[in-house]
Amino acid sequence: MKFNKVIVWSVTVALGGFLFGLDTAVISGCERTIQQLWGLSDALTGQMVAMALYGTIAGAIFGGIPADLIGRRNTLFGIAIVYLISAIGSALSPEIYSLMFFRLLGGLSIGASSVVAPMYITEIAPAEKRGQLTALFQFNIVFGILLAYLSNWIIGTEGISNWRWMLGVVAVPSLLFVVAVLFIPESPRWLVLKQGRSDAAFAILEQINPQTAKTSLESIMQGYSDQDSKQVSYKELFSANYRFSTLLAFLFAFFNQVSGINAVIYYAPRIFEDAGMATSSALLSSVGIGLVNLVFTMFGLALIDRIGRRTLMYIGSIGYIISLTLIAWIFQSDSTLGSYLLPGLIFAFIAAHAIGQGAVIWVFISEIFPNRIRSWGNSWGSSTHWVFAALIAGNFPWFAQRFGQSSCFSFFALMMVFQLLFVWKMMPETKGVPLEEIGGARQTGDKTSYDSKVD
């Protein structure tokens, strides 16, 4: 097996995740500076931060369309170009509405990349390595978040224009992504499904593994009917055939966001300052968030194809409940001790997310839909994720000011109790199952039919 090539292609595509994380977290270091510079209200500041998230909704909903029409590779190239334009435009924005427009543009790329990049990796990866390779997208997200926090801390908030440098650093990896995408092949499954180009698909499969290229192509072609080459409509996603997969994707994405993860990622310095920490210490503690996120994502990456998706979700759910409950208690008690305990509990919360939801979400959503409907299924799961991300990140400052941090974190803890029940009662295991088998087994709505494929 020429596994090194698959790794290189996966890492290249996962650069979309790196830009996703970098662009997502970089605003946390300058949102208060921008608020003070332009005299923004808390509500408008929240909308400025959430503007990228509104873009991600549209990007996630419609990202599957070009992926089906012009291919995964060409769509990724377009995403990279828009990332670059957004980064340069954000850094040079003369006033708030220009900044909001370019953040919206960047959000379109984030949303589309969260659909197309995991889908591409899922379609080129061998079944036994699919979890690890697809999770590279999440690894790069958290690596981007870490570098964003580190960059923000290095640049600091002293200079009046430092916020422009914070936003502008995204342009460098964006340009690298533009160039790198030119050197990856198209998805062999897309070539068969949408183009009928089995010879071209076979040539790519030979690059992946010459010994299994023929059987892999036969498996792909056996999994398709004549109907598969026809255009699929979004409404087909909600037909009886795909109802259970659609429900799983919705609930998984919903619980991802009502954990409060994006409230912490976007507003980490604000949360630390509200607990009594100095601004410089708050920025440094944010770097700690990025580091913990990266380390525990690596643990998740190493374990996802060994112990499975559900086990990681059990670990993450329990960690969420404990850490969020204690964070809520700290804000409720309003003691000086809280400023010392809070960073450790936030780190524990981030660790629970990284090893559970963070490691699993993009893998799981990419797996549970059959080939015919995967682009629309990924769009559905990703758009659900981003709708709730926008609602929470856009309104967190207002809710925190109106009801207090304790109430917000108590709500997040309660939602994670419901996530634990979801994992226990509904979530199937998909570890090691070939995509074509998943596509055939997932439509019954019987969780045991999923798990029997693994046994």
LINGI-V849490 format. One record per residue. N is the residue number from 0. RES is the residue in three letters. PSI is psi in degrees with one decimal (* if undefined). Layout:
# LINGI-V849490
N/RES/PSI ; N/RES/PSI
This chain:
# LINGI-V849490
0/MET/130.5 ; 1/LYS/64.1 ; 2/PHE/-26.0 ; 3/ASN/-37.0 ; 4/LYS/-41.8 ; 5/VAL/-40.1 ; 6/ILE/-45.3 ; 7/VAL/-45.8 ; 8/TRP/-41.4 ; 9/SER/-43.2 ; 10/VAL/-40.2 ; 11/THR/-49.9 ; 12/VAL/-34.1 ; 13/ALA/-9.9 ; 14/LEU/-28.9 ; 15/GLY/-36.0 ; 16/GLY/-36.9 ; 17/PHE/-45.3 ; 18/LEU/-36.7 ; 19/PHE/-53.0 ; 20/GLY/-42.7 ; 21/LEU/-48.5 ; 22/ASP/-32.4 ; 23/THR/-45.5 ; 24/ALA/-20.6 ; 25/VAL/-28.7 ; 26/ILE/-22.6 ; 27/SER/-30.0 ; 28/GLY/-14.2 ; 29/CYS/1.3 ; 30/GLU/-36.8 ; 31/ARG/-35.2 ; 32/THR/-46.2 ; 33/ILE/-39.3 ; 34/GLN/-46.0 ; 35/GLN/-39.5 ; 36/LEU/-43.1 ; 37/TRP/9.2 ; 38/GLY/47.3 ; 39/LEU/147.6 ; 40/SER/166.7 ; 41/ASP/-38.5 ; 42/ALA/-45.2 ; 43/LEU/-34.3 ; 44/THR/-44.1 ; 45/GLY/-39.2 ; 46/GLN/-34.4 ; 47/MET/-43.7 ; 48/VAL/-42.5 ; 49/ALA/-10.5 ; 50/MET/-38.6 ; 51/ALA/-35.8 ; 52/LEU/-34.3 ; 53/TYR/-38.0 ; 54/GLY/-36.1 ; 55/THR/-31.2 ; 56/ILE/-50.6 ; 57/ALA/-42.5 ; 58/GLY/-38.4 ; 59/ALA/-40.4 ; 60/ILE/-44.3 ; 61/PHE/-3.7 ; 62/GLY/-27.0 ; 63/GLY/-20.3 ; 64/ILE/-57.3 ; 65/PRO/-29.8 ; 66/ALA/-34.9 ; 67/ASP/-37.8 ; 68/LEU/-46.9 ; 69/ILE/-2.1 ; 70/GLY/159.2 ; 71/ARG/-43.8 ; 72/ARG/-48.6 ; 73/ASN/-35.0 ; 74/THR/-41.5 ; 75/LEU/-35.6 ; 76/PHE/-43.0 ; 77/GLY/-39.9 ; 78/ILE/-43.2 ; 79/ALA/-40.7 ; 80/ILE/-44.7 ; 81/VAL/-38.1 ; 82/TYR/-47.3 ; 83/LEU/-45.8 ; 84/ILE/-42.7 ; 85/SER/-43.8 ; 86/ALA/-45.8 ; 87/ILE/-44.8 ; 88/GLY/-40.2 ; 89/SER/-42.8 ; 90/ALA/-28.2 ; 91/LEU/5.8 ; 92/SER/129.9 ; 93/PRO/-19.8 ; 94/GLU/176.6 ; 95/ILE/-37.5 ; 96/TYR/-31.9 ; 97/SER/-42.6 ; 98/LEU/-42.4 ; 99/MET/-37.0 ; 100/PHE/-47.9 ; 101/PHE/-29.8 ; 102/ARG/-35.6 ; 103/LEU/-42.2 ; 104/LEU/-43.1 ; 105/GLY/-35.9 ; 106/GLY/-36.4 ; 107/LEU/-42.7 ; 108/SER/-40.7 ; 109/ILE/-48.5 ; 110/GLY/-44.4 ; 111/ALA/-38.7 ; 112/SER/-32.1 ; 113/SER/-16.7 ; 114/VAL/-52.6 ; 115/VAL/-40.8 ; 116/ALA/-51.5 ; 117/PRO/-34.9 ; 118/MET/-45.0 ; 119/TYR/-48.8 ; 120/ILE/-42.1 ; 121/THR/-37.5 ; 122/GLU/-18.1 ; 123/ILE/-12.3 ; 124/ALA/141.8 ; 125/PRO/148.2 ; 126/ALA/-39.1 ; 127/GLU/-14.4 ; 128/LYS/6.1 ; 129/ARG/-40.7 ; 130/GLY/-47.7 ; 131/GLN/-44.3 ; 132/LEU/-41.8 ; 133/THR/-34.3 ; 134/ALA/-12.6 ; 135/LEU/-30.8 ; 136/PHE/-46.8 ; 137/GLN/-38.4 ; 138/PHE/-44.6 ; 139/ASN/-30.1 ; 140/ILE/-50.2 ; 141/VAL/-29.6 ; 142/PHE/-40.8 ; 143/GLY/-39.7 ; 144/ILE/-44.3 ; 145/LEU/-48.0 ; 146/LEU/-32.6 ; 147/ALA/-47.9 ; 148/TYR/-41.8 ; 149/LEU/-44.0 ; 150/SER/-43.9 ; 151/ASN/-41.3 ; 152/TRP/-40.4 ; 153/ILE/-46.1 ; 154/ILE/-41.0 ; 155/GLY/-179.3 ; 156/THR/10.8 ; 157/GLU/-45.3 ; 158/GLY/143.5 ; 159/ILE/-25.3 ; 160/SER/10.6 ; 161/ASN/-28.9 ; 162/TRP/-29.9 ; 163/ARG/-38.8 ; 164/TRP/-37.7 ; 165/MET/-44.8 ; 166/LEU/-31.8 ; 167/GLY/-22.6 ; 168/VAL/-21.4 ; 169/VAL/-23.0 ; 170/ALA/-31.5 ; 171/VAL/-56.2 ; 172/PRO/-23.7 ; 173/SER/-43.0 ; 174/LEU/-39.8 ; 175/LEU/-40.7 ; 176/PHE/-41.3 ; 177/VAL/-47.2 ; 178/VAL/-43.9 ; 179/ALA/-36.8 ; 180/VAL/-25.6 ; 181/LEU/-15.1 ; 182/PHE/12.9 ; 183/ILE/153.2 ; 184/PRO/171.3 ; 185/GLU/158.3 ; 186/SER/125.4 ; 187/PRO/-32.2 ; 188/ARG/-38.1 ; 189/TRP/-40.5 ; 190/LEU/-39.3 ; 191/VAL/-47.4 ; 192/LEU/-46.7 ; 193/LYS/-21.6 ; 194/GLN/-17.3 ; 195/GLY/24.9 ; 196/ARG/74.6 ; 197/SER/-32.1 ; 198/ASP/-45.0 ; 199/ALA/-39.7 ; 200/ALA/-41.2 ; 201/PHE/-39.3 ; 202/ALA/-38.0 ; 203/ILE/-41.0 ; 204/LEU/-32.5 ; 205/GLU/-34.6 ; 206/GLN/-31.5 ; 207/ILE/-49.6 ; 208/ASN/101.3 ; 209/PRO/-31.4 ; 210/GLN/-29.5 ; 211/THR/4.8 ; 212/ALA/-44.4 ; 213/LYS/-47.4 ; 214/THR/-34.4 ; 215/SER/-43.1 ; 216/LEU/-41.4 ; 217/GLU/-40.3 ; 218/SER/-42.4 ; 219/ILE/-46.3 ; 220/MET/-33.8 ; 221/GLN/-26.6 ; 222/GLY/-7.4 ; 223/TYR/147.3 ; 224/SER/175.0 ; 225/ASP/-30.4 ; 226/GLN/-26.3 ; 227/ASP/-26.9 ; 228/SER/-9.3 ; 229/LYS/156.8 ; 230/GLN/133.4 ; 231/VAL/135.4 ; 232/SER/157.0 ; 233/TYR/-35.0 ; 234/LYS/-22.4 ; 235/GLU/-26.5 ; 236/LEU/-29.5 ; 237/PHE/13.0 ; 238/SER/168.5 ; 239/ALA/-30.0 ; 240/ASN/-31.8 ; 241/TYR/12.4 ; 242/ARG/-44.1 ; 243/PHE/-42.7 ; 244/SER/-40.0 ; 245/THR/-41.8 ; 246/LEU/-42.9 ; 247/LEU/-45.5 ; 248/ALA/-42.5 ; 249/PHE/-51.2 ; 250/LEU/-38.9 ; 251/PHE/-46.8 ; 252/ALA/-38.0 ; 253/PHE/-49.8 ; 254/PHE/-31.4 ; 255/ASN/-42.7 ; 256/GLN/-32.3 ; 257/VAL/6.8 ; 258/SER/-20.4 ; 259/GLY/10.9 ; 260/ILE/-43.2 ; 261/ASN/-24.6 ; 262/ALA/-40.1 ; 263/VAL/-43.9 ; 264/ILE/-46.3 ; 265/TYR/-30.6 ; 266/TYR/24.8 ; 267/ALA/-50.4 ; 268/PRO/-39.0 ; 269/ARG/-43.4 ; 270/ILE/-44.0 ; 271/PHE/-40.8 ; 272/GLU/-38.3 ; 273/ASP/-21.6 ; 274/ALA/3.7 ; 275/GLY/8.5 ; 276/MET/150.2 ; 277/ALA/158.4 ; 278/THR/-45.4 ; 279/SER/-38.8 ; 280/SER/-35.7 ; 281/ALA/-41.7 ; 282/LEU/-39.8 ; 283/LEU/-39.9 ; 284/SER/-31.5 ; 285/SER/-35.5 ; 286/VAL/-39.1 ; 287/GLY/-38.9 ; 288/ILE/-47.4 ; 289/GLY/-38.7 ; 290/LEU/-46.3 ; 291/VAL/-42.3 ; 292/ASN/-45.1 ; 293/LEU/-47.0 ; 294/VAL/-46.5 ; 295/PHE/-22.7 ; 296/THR/-37.6 ; 297/MET/-38.7 ; 298/PHE/-46.5 ; 299/GLY/-40.8 ; 300/LEU/-41.4 ; 301/ALA/-27.2 ; 302/LEU/-17.3 ; 303/ILE/-34.9 ; 304/ASP/1.2 ; 305/ARG/-56.1 ; 306/ILE/-9.2 ; 307/GLY/166.3 ; 308/ARG/-42.3 ; 309/ARG/-41.0 ; 310/THR/-43.0 ; 311/LEU/-38.2 ; 312/MET/-34.2 ; 313/TYR/-47.4 ; 314/ILE/-48.3 ; 315/GLY/-42.4 ; 316/SER/-44.5 ; 317/ILE/-41.3 ; 318/GLY/-40.9 ; 319/TYR/-53.2 ; 320/ILE/-45.2 ; 321/ILE/-50.6 ; 322/SER/-43.5 ; 323/LEU/-37.8 ; 324/THR/-43.3 ; 325/LEU/-35.5 ; 326/ILE/-44.2 ; 327/ALA/-40.9 ; 328/TRP/-40.0 ; 329/ILE/-46.2 ; 330/PHE/-31.3 ; 331/GLN/-39.9 ; 332/SER/-27.5 ; 333/ASP/42.2 ; 334/SER/157.8 ; 335/THR/-31.0 ; 336/LEU/-28.5 ; 337/GLY/-37.5 ; 338/SER/-23.1 ; 339/TYR/-34.6 ; 340/LEU/-28.6 ; 341/LEU/-47.2 ; 342/PRO/-42.7 ; 343/GLY/-39.2 ; 344/LEU/-37.3 ; 345/ILE/-41.6 ; 346/PHE/-40.4 ; 347/ALA/-40.0 ; 348/PHE/-45.5 ; 349/ILE/-40.9 ; 350/ALA/-42.9 ; 351/ALA/-40.2 ; 352/HIS/-46.7 ; 353/ALA/-40.4 ; 354/ILE/-18.3 ; 355/GLY/-98.5 ; 356/GLN/-43.7 ; 357/GLY/-43.7 ; 358/ALA/-27.8 ; 359/VAL/-34.0 ; 360/ILE/-52.0 ; 361/TRP/-29.5 ; 362/VAL/-51.9 ; 363/PHE/-47.0 ; 364/ILE/-34.3 ; 365/SER/-21.9 ; 366/GLU/-34.7 ; 367/ILE/-7.9 ; 368/PHE/141.5 ; 369/PRO/163.6 ; 370/ASN/-41.4 ; 371/ARG/-37.0 ; 372/ILE/6.6 ; 373/ARG/-41.3 ; 374/SER/-40.7 ; 375/TRP/-36.6 ; 376/GLY/-43.3 ; 377/ASN/-39.4 ; 378/SER/-42.2 ; 379/TRP/-50.0 ; 380/GLY/-43.7 ; 381/SER/-42.1 ; 382/SER/-36.8 ; 383/THR/-46.2 ; 384/HIS/-47.3 ; 385/TRP/-29.2 ; 386/VAL/-48.6 ; 387/PHE/-29.2 ; 388/ALA/-43.0 ; 389/ALA/-43.1 ; 390/LEU/-43.0 ; 391/ILE/-49.9 ; 392/ALA/-35.9 ; 393/GLY/-24.2 ; 394/ASN/-4.0 ; 395/PHE/-44.9 ; 396/PRO/-40.5 ; 397/TRP/-46.7 ; 398/PHE/-39.9 ; 399/ALA/-37.9 ; 400/GLN/-36.5 ; 401/ARG/-43.3 ; 402/PHE/-13.9 ; 403/GLY/152.1 ; 404/GLN/-34.7 ; 405/SER/-43.7 ; 406/SER/-40.2 ; 407/CYS/-47.3 ; 408/PHE/-27.0 ; 409/SER/-40.1 ; 410/PHE/-46.0 ; 411/PHE/-40.8 ; 412/ALA/-41.5 ; 413/LEU/-42.0 ; 414/MET/-32.6 ; 415/MET/-23.0 ; 416/VAL/-42.7 ; 417/PHE/-33.9 ; 418/GLN/-41.6 ; 419/LEU/-40.5 ; 420/LEU/-37.9 ; 421/PHE/-45.5 ; 422/VAL/-41.2 ; 423/TRP/-44.6 ; 424/LYS/-26.1 ; 425/MET/-34.6 ; 426/MET/125.7 ; 427/PRO/164.7 ; 428/GLU/133.3 ; 429/THR/9.2 ; 430/LYS/124.2 ; 431/GLY/7.7 ; 432/VAL/127.7 ; 433/PRO/145.2 ; 434/LEU/-40.2 ; 435/GLU/-34.0 ; 436/GLU/-38.5 ; 437/ILE/-45.1 ; 438/GLY/-33.1 ; 439/GLY/-29.4 ; 440/ALA/-18.1 ; 441/ARG/-8.3 ; 442/GLN/-3.4 ; 443/THR/-24.6 ; 444/GLY/2.2 ; 445/ASP/112.1 ; 446/LYS/-31.5 ; 447/THR/-26.4 ; 448/SER/-27.3 ; 449/TYR/-52.9 ; 450/ASP/-30.2 ; 451/SER/-26.3 ; 452/LYS/-27.2 ; 453/VAL/-40.4 ; 454/ASP/*
